[in-house]
Amino acid sequence: MTGSGFYTRPRWLTDEHIAHPYMKVADGGVVDALRNLDKGSRNPYVLGKNPGRAFIDAPGDGAFATAPDLARFARAQRAGGVILTNRDVDGGSLVDIIRQEMKAVTGAEPDPGSGG
């Protein structure tokens, strides 16, 4: 995965290669969520939320991937060459690593039940 990763909001705003999320808002219009942090979604499942507000998004849905990376991943997975694990190369829990990164970014202990 050469062009994929997690990016901070400042990079998201300045890197023309990273897509922006758009959302419908209360008045029925559609806005660039990154450039309208004061606005929230009208979707009842995420009412009032804005995907651009986080400095760096949650691991469950905040990663960016390029089309070529996704195609290589799919080909490797079909060929049996991709093994998904919940550990990093040193054997550390990915959940613990993510918690450490969140604390480093926010300065606060992550709530284990908050989802990010």
N, C-alpha and C positions, 0 to 999 in steps of 0.2 A: 504494500500500500504506500506508494511513493508520493502521492499528492493528497492524501487524506489526513485528517486529524481534527483536533479540537482547537478552536481559535477564539481569542478574546474579542470583545465587542469593538475596541479600537481598530483591531486588524480587520474585523468584519466590515467596518465602515469604510476603510481605506483600500482594501484589496479588491480590485475589480473582478477578480476570478471567483469570489465567494458570493453566492446568491443571497439575496435578502428575502426574508419572509414578508408576505403581504397578508393583510387580514381585513375582514369586513368589520366595520365599527358601527356604533349605535345609530348613526344617521343614515346608514345604508351604504356609505362610501367605502372605498378600499384604500388603505394606506400602507406605506412602507413601515413595518413595525419598528425597524431600527431607528428611523428618523422621526418617529412619533411615540416616544416612550410614555407620554402622558395618556395615551389612548389604550383601551383594552378591547379584547375580542367580544363580539356579541354572541358567539357560539355558546350555547348553554353548557356544553361540556367543559369549556375553559373560560367561562364568563369573567370578563374583566382582566384576564391575563394577557400578557404581551410577551412573545418569545424573544424579543430583543432586549428585555430588561436585565437579564443575567449578564454578568461580566464574562463568564464562560459557562456554557450550558451544561446541563446534567448529562451523565454518561449514557442514559437510556435512549435519548433522542437528540443529543446535541452534537454529534459528530458530523463532519463533512466528508464526503467521498467523491472522488472524480469518477466519471463514467468509465474510463479505462481501468481504474483500480477495481471498480465493482465487477467489470467483465472478467478481469484476471482472477478475482476472488471466486466468482461463479465457476469459471473453467477449472480452477484448482479444486474446488469443492466437489464438482462432478467427477473429477479424476481421482478423488480420494486423497488429495494432497493437503487438505486443510483440516487441522485438528483444533477445535475450539476448547479452550480450557479457562478456568477461573483463577489462574495463577500466572505470575509473570515469570520471566526466564530464571530468576533467582529463587523461585518457589514462594514468593510473597503473595498474599491474597490481593487480588485486584481491588476488592472492596476497601481494604485497608489503605492501599495506595491512593485510591480516589479520595478517601476521607482525608488523608494527609495533604493532598493537593488542594482540596477545598479549604482546609484550615489555613494553608499557606496563602491562598488567594484572599479569603475573607477575614482571616484572623480569629474566627469563631469555630468552636467545636461543632461539626455537623450533627444535626438531630438524626438519630438512626432511623426514625420513622418518617422523615420529612420527604424523602425522595429527591433530595437535592437542594 
